[in-house]
């Protein structure tokens, strides 16, 4: 395996890293969103559980790469 192939396979994640960095910079960085130290309400707790379940069901450790 060559370094060029490894870099090409990693390029997808490098683009996402740059994109999320730009989004964080535009939205105000570490100060956004505001932090609320109170407990989550029932609706927000259900949304959190739903997101966790979706993450586990849809998780893919590496992006799909087409091998020639």
Secondary structure, 3 states (H helix, E strand, C coil): CCHHHHHHHHHHHHHHHHHHHHHHHHCCHHHCCCCCCCCCCHHHHHHHHHHHHHHHHHCCCCCCCCCC
